[in-house]
Structures are given as C-alpha cells and as structure tokens.
Amino acid sequence: MIAPTKLFVAVAARNAAHFFAYPAMLRPHLFALLLLLTCAVPTFSWAQSPTPSPVNIPQLLDSVALRLTQHYVFPADAQRMAAYVQSPATKQAYVALATTPKLLAKQVQADLQTVHRDPHLFIEYNPALAQNSRVSPQPTAEETAQAQQYWKANNYLFKKVEVLPGNLGYLPFTGFVPDLTGAQPTISAALQFLAHTSALIIDLRDNMGGSPEMVSLLESYFFKERTHMNDLVNRSTNDTTVFYADPAKAHHLTLSMPVYILTSHGTFSGAEDFAYAMQKANRALVVGEITGGGAHPTKPVSVGQGFVVSIPFARSLNPVTHTDWEGTGVVPDVKTKASNALYTARKLALEAQRQTAPSEQEKRQLNYLLDELLPLLPGPVLPVSVLQPYTGTYGPLTIYLANKKLFCKNAEAGNLVSELKHIAHNRFVLDDNAHVEFVKDTKGACSLIKLYVSDGNIFEERRKGPN
C-alpha cells in the first residue's frame, strides 16, 4: 500500500506514476509534487552532483549499504545485502564498469537480487530522479493547489455511481486521493445514493492505489463499531501507524448490505489494502483475479553520483493474518477473469438474494434477472439448423429467421419486431421485460412457448398450425 501522507513517499517499484492516474503529459511535471504531498520524512543523499567522470566505486557501494541499513523494511536482509556490496571482492569486480554507470547500476541490481530477491528494490543511474529525491518534503501552496485542482477536476477519481437490476449498487473508481477534505463529499454522496441497495459492488479492477487515509475513510462506512483494519510498520522512522475503520469518520453513515470487491492483476497498493482488509474482516467478498502484490511502500533515495535506490521501507501488518499481501497479491474468494468479475459478482449477489426471497414470485423475479446476465458472457453463435425449429406462430407472436438470426413480430404491439438473444438451452431474451422459452414435445418439436415476465409472472402460448 502507499504510506500515510505524513510518513511516506508514494512510490511503488520505481516511481509514483503507478499510484495516480495522471495523464501522461502531466506525470513528469507532477512527479516531484506527488513525492512532496506524500512525504514528511526527508530522503537522504550525498552532496555530489552527477558527473561524467568515472564513478567512485567504494563511495557508491558504501552509500548503498548505508541507506539499505537505515531504511530497508527487513533489517536482517539489509545487513546481508550491505555486507555483500561492501566486501573488497565485490568492489573490485565493479571497477571495470566505473565509466558505464547504467551498466554498473544493472550489475549492482542483479547482485542485490541474488542476495535477497525483492522486485521493489531497484537501483538505477538517473541523475534527474536523484535531484527530485533530494527536494524539500514540504510542497508549496501553489503545488498543493495544483494537485487539489487536478483531483477535483477528475471527480476525485470516481467515475460513476449506478444501481443495476436487482437493486445492486455499483461503484467503480481508479484511485484513493490524499485530499480527504475535498473528496469526502463526493464519497458520501455516492454511498448515500447507494445506501438502500441490496448489495454493493465496488470495482477496483483499474485502481492503482493511493492514500491509506482515504482507504481508512472508505472502510469506515462499512462498520458499526471502530474496527482495527491495518498497521503500517515504518522502518525509516521506527514507528507504527495504526488504521481503524471508524463510523465517526463517515459521519455515522453505516452501510450494512453485502459488499463485493472486484479485482484484477492491475489492482495495486492502496486498492489491495482496501480489498485485503475488508476481506479479512469478513466484510466483503473479493471477486476477480489475484492482485499485483504491492504492500511495501517504496521511496527513491539518492546515493550520490546520479544513482538512486528505490527502497521498500515499510510493511503492512493485518491484525487478523499478521502478515500482508506483498508478493502474493490479494487472493480472491471467487477467482475469475477480470473481464468476467462484474458478471460473477452480480450473479453471486442475485443468488444470495434468491436464497432468502420470501415468496415464489420474488424468486422468479430473481431467476429472471439471473437469466438476464447470461447474454453478457460470450457464447457460441447458434447455427440456422438449431434456430429453424423455433420458427412459427405462438399466439400473437410470430417467430422467424432473417439473416441467420431469430426475430419476433408481436401482433399485439403494432407488429413490433425484436431480435431474440440466446440465453441458454431453449431460452432467449425477447425484449426488455420478457424472456421466451421454447418447449419441445416428446417428438422434439416446439409445441409451445413460455413467457417469463420481469415481474415474476409466467404465461404460455401454444403453437398454431402443424409442428
């Protein structure tokens, strides 16, 4: 996850672009600002400016070792890596690369990974980033205003709010912004709009993370009592930040409906934090793909001579599992392709409603909605030989073939024509309010149709003329 804005630099793996969905043209300009807005722990650097002269190998490796020892999330592994790069043999092996700093960085990177594999630990020769990693941690008023204006102009990264058939709430958004004061009215309005839905689907498939304070704020809408959700253990500052879901943060708007969280392989950082904590607190069902696996905040630290080491410096600690999702990702309760996750969550939510439906008519209404979902999945195109036996006249409905597709003309609706969309077996979507099922007799001929109406009623029409 991304670290608290008062403690951490919002950088994952290599840079902050992973965490905020800024347009490409804005990323270089706002990169330093993102670091500033999410950091109050100054990064450390040597005083040297990048120079084309040969790299001072001993000085570089000693600096790398020092910064790993100071900041790396696992002290024992930091000591092992530091001992390796400080050995005389290692220093001597790099002498031949002193005039090729990019190759030198790659070799040091490879060697560090042989000692302790961590995909987030990264060294590169990048003088521009080295300069950015030395800036003051305090943003200017202009920079803060610029970031706040961006988030506001993009609706704090909330894309839409929707009530799907079956009274299912749907809330997709792409990031957790640090401007809680600005974002909370939007969050509250969205959740208030969905407060009376039967279940809520939160779509994080395109969410790359963000502020842990906003993660905590969103969690607060789903618990009646103050609930411990996550700890963030900071190696750089040797302290721990404890995060609670607190109804007071949500102005006591508490949502009690079932929650489904959609994930993809691209779901990352703060979005994983939210999904993991809600899942382990038994407050949500996660549906989709295993997430990206980024639980250790990373910050760029200049180690002099134009080199930068991205160091994972903190870790999440869930109060239930006593671990986090680093490297493993959040494992869904129901695994499916990201492209099918919304369909699957809707199906699960409707099936859960059907189990507790108090009447047969309500169960039929839910069966109708479940059938409505089936055309959302890609399926085979039925050949004409399969469609042909369905044709005929059934009461006011005439079923016919045209352009290898099945159509219905309704004499009682002014000869309105609609295309039949296949659901499964002998069932089709007839229109916005009805499905049709072709019933075959003992000889395999279609002798009648059943019309399933969205209100739960069922009607039959027999076929006219010979089968």
C-alpha positions as CSV (number, residue, x, y, z in Angstrom):
1,M,0.0,0.0,0.0
2,I,1.0,3.6,-0.2
3,A,2.2,5.0,3.1
4,P,0.5,7.7,5.2
5,T,0.8,11.1,3.7
6,K,2.6,12.3,6.8
7,L,5.1,9.5,6.7
8,F,5.7,8.1,3.2
9,V,6.7,8.8,-0.3
10,A,4.1,7.5,-2.8
11,V,6.4,5.4,-4.9
12,A,5.8,1.8,-6.0
13,A,8.5,-0.4,-7.5
14,R,10.2,2.5,-9.4
15,N,8.1,5.7,-9.3
16,A,4.9,7.4,-8.3
17,A,3.2,7.1,-11.6
18,H,1.9,3.7,-10.5
19,F,-0.3,5.2,-7.9
20,F,-2.1,8.1,-9.5
21,A,-3.8,8.0,-12.9
22,Y,-2.4,11.3,-14.2
23,P,-2.4,12.0,-17.9
24,A,1.0,11.1,-19.4
25,M,1.7,14.8,-20.2
26,L,1.3,15.7,-16.5
27,R,3.3,13.0,-14.9
28,P,6.8,14.5,-15.4
29,H,5.6,17.8,-14.1
30,L,3.8,16.4,-11.1
31,F,6.2,13.7,-10.1
32,A,8.1,15.7,-7.6
33,L,4.8,17.1,-6.3
34,L,3.5,13.6,-5.7
35,L,6.5,12.9,-3.7
36,L,6.1,16.0,-1.7
37,L,2.4,15.5,-1.0
38,T,3.0,12.0,0.4
39,C,6.2,12.5,2.4
40,A,7.3,14.2,5.6
41,V,10.4,12.0,6.1
42,P,13.3,13.7,4.1
43,T,15.2,11.4,1.7
44,F,18.9,11.2,2.3
45,S,21.6,11.9,-0.2
46,W,25.3,12.6,-0.7
47,A,26.2,16.1,-1.8
48,Q,27.8,15.1,-5.1
49,S,26.3,16.2,-8.4
50,P,26.1,13.8,-11.3
51,T,29.3,14.0,-13.3
52,P,30.6,12.2,-16.4
53,S,33.8,11.3,-14.6
54,P,34.3,7.7,-13.5
55,V,32.2,6.5,-10.7
56,N,33.8,6.3,-7.3
57,I,33.0,2.6,-6.7
58,P,33.8,2.3,-3.0
59,Q,31.9,5.5,-2.2
60,L,28.9,4.4,-4.2
61,L,28.7,0.9,-2.6
62,D,29.2,2.2,0.9
63,S,26.4,4.7,0.3
64,V,24.1,1.9,-0.9
65,A,24.9,-0.2,2.1
66,L,24.3,2.7,4.5
67,R,20.9,3.5,3.0
68,L,19.8,-0.1,3.0
69,T,20.8,-0.5,6.6
70,Q,18.9,2.7,7.5
71,H,15.7,2.2,5.6
72,Y,15.1,-1.3,4.2
73,V,12.0,-2.9,5.6
74,F,13.7,-6.1,6.8
75,P,16.8,-5.3,8.8
76,A,18.4,-8.8,8.6
77,D,18.2,-8.8,4.8
78,A,19.5,-5.3,4.7
79,Q,22.6,-6.4,6.7
80,R,23.2,-9.3,4.3
81,M,23.0,-7.1,1.2
82,A,25.1,-4.4,2.8
83,A,27.8,-6.9,3.7
84,Y,27.9,-8.2,0.2
85,V,28.3,-4.9,-1.6
86,Q,30.9,-3.7,1.0
87,S,33.2,-6.7,0.5
88,P,36.5,-6.0,-1.1
89,A,36.0,-8.6,-3.8
90,T,32.7,-7.0,-4.8
91,K,34.1,-3.5,-5.0
92,Q,37.0,-4.7,-7.1
93,A,34.6,-6.6,-9.5
94,Y,32.8,-3.3,-10.4
95,V,35.9,-1.3,-11.3
96,A,35.6,-2.2,-15.0
97,L,32.2,-0.6,-15.0
98,A,33.2,2.7,-13.5
99,T,32.8,4.6,-16.8
100,T,29.5,3.0,-17.7
101,P,27.1,4.0,-14.9
102,K,24.0,2.5,-16.4
103,L,25.6,-0.9,-16.8
104,L,27.1,-0.6,-13.3
105,A,23.6,0.0,-11.9
106,K,22.2,-3.1,-13.6
107,Q,25.0,-5.2,-12.2
108,V,24.6,-4.0,-8.7
109,Q,20.9,-4.5,-9.0
110,A,21.4,-8.1,-10.2
111,D,23.8,-8.8,-7.4
112,L,21.5,-7.4,-4.7
113,Q,18.7,-9.7,-6.0
114,T,20.9,-12.7,-5.7
115,V,21.4,-11.9,-2.0
116,H,17.8,-11.2,-1.4
117,R,15.1,-11.2,-4.1
118,D,12.8,-8.2,-3.9
119,P,11.3,-6.8,-7.1
120,H,10.7,-3.5,-5.5
121,L,14.3,-2.9,-4.6
122,F,15.8,-1.2,-7.6
123,I,19.0,0.8,-8.3
124,E,19.4,2.9,-11.4
125,Y,21.6,5.7,-12.8
126,N,19.1,8.5,-13.1
127,P,20.5,12.0,-12.3
128,A,17.1,13.7,-12.8
129,L,15.4,11.4,-10.3
130,A,18.3,11.8,-8.0
131,Q,17.7,15.5,-8.0
132,N,14.0,15.0,-7.4
133,S,14.7,12.7,-4.5
134,R,16.6,15.5,-2.7
135,V,13.9,18.1,-2.8
136,S,12.3,19.5,0.4
137,P,9.5,17.4,1.6
138,Q,7.2,20.4,2.0
139,P,5.1,21.3,-1.1
140,T,4.5,24.9,-1.9
141,A,1.0,26.3,-1.7
142,E,0.9,26.5,-5.4
143,E,1.9,22.9,-5.9
144,T,-0.7,21.7,-3.3
145,A,-3.4,23.8,-5.0
146,Q,-2.4,22.3,-8.4
147,A,-2.8,18.8,-7.2
148,Q,-6.1,19.5,-5.5
149,Q,-7.4,21.1,-8.6
150,Y,-6.5,18.1,-10.6
151,W,-8.3,15.7,-8.3
152,K,-11.3,18.0,-8.2
153,A,-11.4,18.3,-12.0
154,N,-11.4,14.5,-12.2
155,N,-14.1,14.0,-9.6
156,Y,-11.5,12.6,-7.1
157,L,-11.2,9.6,-9.5
158,F,-14.8,8.4,-9.0
159,K,-16.1,7.5,-12.5
160,K,-19.8,6.9,-11.9
161,V,-22.4,5.5,-9.4
162,E,-25.1,3.2,-10.6
163,V,-28.0,1.0,-9.4
164,L,-28.0,-2.2,-11.5
165,P,-31.0,-4.5,-12.0
166,G,-31.9,-6.3,-8.8
167,N,-31.1,-3.2,-6.7
168,L,-27.4,-3.8,-6.9
169,G,-25.2,-0.8,-6.2
170,Y,-22.1,-0.3,-8.5
171,L,-19.2,2.0,-7.6
172,P,-16.1,2.0,-9.8
173,F,-13.2,4.3,-9.1
174,T,-9.5,4.4,-10.0
175,G,-7.6,5.8,-7.1
176,F,-7.5,6.8,-3.4
177,V,-6.6,10.5,-3.4
178,P,-4.9,12.2,-0.4
179,D,-7.3,15.2,-0.4
180,L,-9.8,13.8,2.1
181,T,-11.4,17.2,2.7
182,G,-12.2,17.6,-0.9
183,A,-13.1,14.0,-1.7
184,Q,-15.3,13.2,1.3
185,P,-18.4,15.0,0.0
186,T,-18.2,13.0,-3.2
187,I,-17.6,9.7,-1.4
188,S,-20.5,10.4,1.0
189,A,-22.9,11.4,-1.8
190,A,-22.0,8.3,-3.8
191,L,-22.6,6.0,-0.8
192,Q,-25.7,7.8,0.3
193,F,-27.1,7.3,-3.2
194,L,-26.4,3.5,-2.8
195,A,-27.4,3.3,0.8
196,H,-30.7,1.4,0.1
197,T,-29.3,-1.1,-2.4
198,S,-29.5,-4.8,-1.6
199,A,-25.8,-5.4,-2.3
200,L,-22.8,-3.2,-3.2
201,I,-20.2,-3.9,-5.9
202,I,-17.0,-1.8,-5.5
203,D,-15.0,-2.1,-8.7
204,L,-11.2,-1.8,-8.2
205,R,-10.1,-3.5,-11.4
206,D,-8.5,-0.3,-12.7
207,N,-7.5,1.1,-9.3
208,M,-3.8,1.6,-8.7
209,G,-4.0,2.7,-5.1
210,G,-3.3,5.9,-3.3
211,S,-3.7,7.4,0.2
212,P,-4.1,5.0,3.1
213,E,-6.1,7.7,4.9
214,M,-8.7,7.5,2.2
215,V,-8.6,3.7,2.4
216,S,-9.4,4.0,6.1
217,L,-12.1,6.6,5.4
218,L,-13.9,4.4,2.9
219,E,-13.7,1.4,5.2
220,S,-15.3,3.5,7.9
221,Y,-18.6,3.5,6.0
222,F,-19.0,-0.3,6.4
223,F,-18.6,-0.9,10.2
224,K,-20.9,-0.1,13.0
225,E,-18.1,0.0,15.5
226,R,-14.5,1.2,15.5
227,T,-12.5,-1.7,13.9
228,H,-8.8,-2.3,13.7
229,M,-8.0,-2.8,9.9
230,N,-4.3,-2.4,9.3
231,D,-0.9,-1.4,10.8
232,L,1.9,0.2,8.8
233,V,5.3,-0.5,10.3
234,N,7.8,2.1,9.2
235,R,11.5,1.0,9.2
236,S,12.8,4.5,8.4
237,T,11.2,6.2,11.4
238,N,10.9,3.1,13.6
239,D,7.2,3.7,14.3
240,T,3.9,2.1,13.5
241,T,0.7,3.8,12.2
242,V,-2.5,2.1,13.2
243,F,-5.5,2.4,10.9
244,Y,-9.1,2.0,12.1
245,A,-12.4,1.9,10.4
246,D,-14.3,4.5,12.5
247,P,-18.0,5.4,11.9
248,A,-17.2,8.9,13.2
249,K,-15.1,9.5,10.1
250,A,-18.1,8.6,7.9
251,H,-20.4,10.9,9.8
252,H,-22.2,7.8,11.0
253,L,-23.4,6.8,7.6
254,T,-23.1,3.0,8.1
255,L,-23.8,0.6,5.2
256,S,-24.8,-2.9,6.2
257,M,-25.5,-4.6,2.8
258,P,-23.2,-7.3,1.4
259,V,-20.2,-6.0,-0.3
260,Y,-18.4,-7.4,-3.4
261,I,-15.0,-6.1,-4.4
262,L,-13.8,-6.6,-8.0
263,T,-10.0,-7.1,-8.6
264,S,-7.6,-7.6,-11.5
265,H,-3.9,-8.3,-11.8
266,G,-3.6,-4.5,-12.1
267,T,-5.3,-3.8,-8.8
268,F,-2.4,-2.5,-6.7
269,S,-1.2,-0.9,-3.5
270,G,-3.9,1.1,-1.6
271,A,-6.6,-0.7,-3.6
272,E,-5.1,-4.0,-2.4
273,D,-5.1,-2.6,1.2
274,F,-8.8,-1.9,1.0
275,A,-9.7,-5.3,-0.6
276,Y,-7.4,-7.3,1.8
277,A,-8.6,-5.6,5.0
278,M,-12.3,-5.8,4.0
279,Q,-11.9,-9.5,3.1
280,K,-10.1,-10.4,6.3
281,A,-12.6,-8.6,8.4
282,N,-15.3,-10.7,6.8
283,R,-17.0,-7.6,5.5
284,A,-16.6,-8.2,1.7
285,L,-16.2,-10.9,-0.8
286,V,-13.4,-10.4,-3.3
287,V,-14.1,-11.5,-6.9
288,G,-11.7,-11.5,-9.8
289,E,-8.0,-12.0,-10.3
290,I,-5.1,-12.2,-7.8
291,T,-3.9,-8.6,-7.4
292,G,-0.5,-7.1,-8.1
293,G,1.1,-7.8,-4.7
294,G,2.4,-4.4,-3.6
295,A,2.2,-4.0,0.1
296,H,5.6,-2.4,0.9
297,P,5.8,1.4,0.2
298,T,9.0,2.3,-1.7
299,K,10.8,5.6,-1.8
300,P,13.7,6.8,-4.0
301,V,16.9,7.6,-2.1
302,S,19.8,9.3,-3.8
303,V,23.1,7.6,-3.1
304,G,25.3,10.1,-4.9
305,Q,26.9,10.4,-8.3
306,G,23.5,10.4,-10.0
307,F,22.4,6.9,-8.7
308,V,19.1,6.3,-7.0
309,V,18.0,3.3,-4.9
310,S,14.3,2.6,-4.6
311,I,14.0,1.1,-1.1
312,P,10.9,-0.6,0.4
313,F,10.9,1.0,3.8
314,A,7.6,-0.1,5.4
315,R,5.2,-3.0,5.6
316,S,1.6,-3.6,6.2
317,L,0.6,-5.8,9.1
318,N,-3.0,-7.1,9.1
319,P,-4.4,-7.6,12.7
320,V,-6.2,-10.9,11.6
321,T,-3.5,-12.6,9.4
322,H,-0.4,-10.9,11.0
323,T,1.0,-10.6,7.5
324,D,0.2,-8.7,4.3
325,W,-0.2,-9.3,0.5
326,E,3.4,-8.4,-0.5
327,G,4.5,-10.6,-3.4
328,T,1.4,-12.8,-3.2
329,G,-1.4,-10.4,-4.0
330,V,-4.8,-10.4,-2.6
331,V,-6.3,-13.9,-3.4
332,P,-10.0,-13.6,-4.4
333,D,-12.7,-15.5,-2.6
334,V,-14.1,-16.2,-6.1
335,K,-11.5,-16.4,-8.8
336,T,-12.4,-15.4,-12.3
337,K,-11.1,-13.4,-15.2
338,A,-11.2,-9.6,-14.6
339,S,-13.4,-9.3,-17.6
340,N,-15.9,-11.6,-16.0
341,A,-15.7,-10.2,-12.5
342,L,-18.7,-7.9,-12.7
343,Y,-20.9,-10.6,-14.2
344,T,-19.8,-13.0,-11.5
345,A,-20.4,-10.6,-8.6
346,R,-23.8,-9.7,-9.9
347,K,-24.6,-13.4,-10.2
348,L,-23.4,-14.1,-6.7
349,A,-25.4,-11.2,-5.3
350,L,-28.6,-12.2,-7.0
351,E,-28.2,-15.8,-6.0
352,A,-27.8,-14.7,-2.4
353,Q,-31.0,-12.7,-2.6
354,R,-32.8,-15.6,-4.1
355,Q,-31.9,-17.8,-1.2
356,T,-33.7,-15.5,1.2
357,A,-36.6,-14.4,-1.0
358,P,-39.8,-14.6,1.0
359,S,-42.1,-15.6,-1.9
360,E,-42.1,-17.7,-5.0
361,Q,-42.9,-14.7,-7.2
362,E,-39.8,-12.8,-5.9
363,K,-37.7,-15.9,-6.5
364,R,-39.0,-15.9,-10.1
365,Q,-38.1,-12.3,-10.4
366,L,-34.6,-13.1,-9.3
367,N,-34.4,-16.0,-11.7
368,Y,-35.4,-13.6,-14.5
369,L,-32.6,-11.2,-13.5
370,L,-30.1,-14.1,-13.4
371,D,-31.1,-15.1,-16.9
372,E,-30.6,-11.5,-18.0
373,L,-27.0,-11.8,-17.1
374,L,-26.2,-14.8,-19.3
375,P,-26.0,-12.9,-22.6
376,L,-23.3,-10.8,-21.0
377,L,-20.9,-13.7,-21.4
378,P,-19.6,-14.5,-24.8
379,G,-21.2,-17.6,-26.2
380,P,-21.4,-19.6,-29.4
381,V,-23.4,-18.3,-32.3
382,L,-26.3,-20.8,-32.9
383,P,-26.4,-22.2,-36.4
384,V,-29.6,-21.9,-38.6
385,S,-30.2,-25.6,-38.2
386,V,-30.7,-25.1,-34.5
387,L,-32.8,-21.9,-34.8
388,Q,-35.1,-23.2,-37.6
389,P,-37.2,-25.5,-35.4
390,Y,-38.2,-22.5,-33.2
391,T,-39.9,-20.6,-36.0
392,G,-43.7,-20.5,-36.1
393,T,-46.7,-18.6,-34.7
394,Y,-47.4,-18.7,-31.0
395,G,-50.5,-16.7,-30.1
396,P,-49.8,-13.1,-31.2
397,L,-46.1,-13.8,-31.6
398,T,-44.5,-14.8,-34.9
399,I,-41.0,-16.2,-34.7
400,Y,-39.0,-16.1,-37.9
401,L,-35.5,-16.3,-39.3
402,A,-33.7,-13.4,-41.1
403,N,-30.0,-13.0,-41.8
404,K,-29.3,-16.2,-39.8
405,K,-30.9,-14.6,-36.7
406,L,-34.1,-15.2,-34.9
407,F,-36.7,-12.4,-34.7
408,C,-40.1,-12.0,-33.1
409,K,-43.1,-9.9,-34.5
410,N,-45.7,-9.0,-31.9
411,A,-49.2,-8.5,-33.4
412,E,-50.5,-7.1,-30.1
413,A,-47.8,-4.4,-30.1
414,G,-48.3,-3.0,-33.6
415,N,-46.2,-5.7,-35.2
416,L,-43.2,-4.6,-33.2
417,V,-40.1,-6.6,-34.2
418,S,-37.3,-7.6,-31.8
419,E,-34.3,-9.8,-32.1
420,L,-34.1,-12.8,-29.8
421,K,-30.9,-13.0,-27.9
422,H,-29.9,-16.5,-26.8
423,I,-29.6,-17.1,-23.0
424,A,-29.1,-20.8,-22.6
425,H,-30.6,-24.0,-24.0
426,N,-34.0,-23.1,-25.4
427,R,-34.3,-19.7,-23.7
428,F,-34.0,-16.3,-25.3
429,V,-34.3,-12.6,-24.3
430,L,-37.5,-11.4,-26.1
431,D,-37.5,-7.8,-25.1
432,D,-36.7,-5.5,-22.1
433,N,-39.4,-7.1,-20.0
434,A,-39.7,-10.7,-21.1
435,H,-37.9,-13.9,-21.9
436,V,-39.2,-16.8,-24.0
437,E,-38.5,-20.5,-23.6
438,F,-39.3,-22.9,-26.4
439,V,-40.8,-26.1,-25.0
440,K,-40.4,-29.3,-27.1
441,D,-42.8,-32.2,-27.1
442,T,-41.9,-35.9,-27.0
443,K,-41.0,-35.8,-30.7
444,G,-38.6,-33.0,-30.3
445,A,-40.8,-30.4,-32.0
446,C,-41.6,-27.0,-30.4
447,S,-45.2,-27.2,-29.3
448,L,-45.4,-24.1,-27.1
449,I,-43.5,-21.2,-25.6
450,K,-43.3,-20.0,-22.0
451,L,-43.1,-16.2,-21.5
452,Y,-41.2,-15.2,-18.3
453,V,-42.0,-11.6,-17.4
454,S,-39.7,-9.4,-15.3
455,D,-42.4,-9.1,-12.5
456,G,-42.2,-12.9,-11.9
457,N,-45.3,-13.9,-13.9
458,I,-45.3,-16.8,-16.4
459,F,-47.5,-17.2,-19.5
460,E,-47.9,-19.8,-22.1
461,E,-48.7,-19.6,-25.8
462,R,-49.3,-22.8,-27.9
463,R,-48.0,-23.0,-31.4
464,K,-50.5,-22.5,-34.2
465,G,-50.7,-25.0,-37.1
466,P,-48.6,-28.1,-37.6
467,N,-45.3,-28.6,-35.7
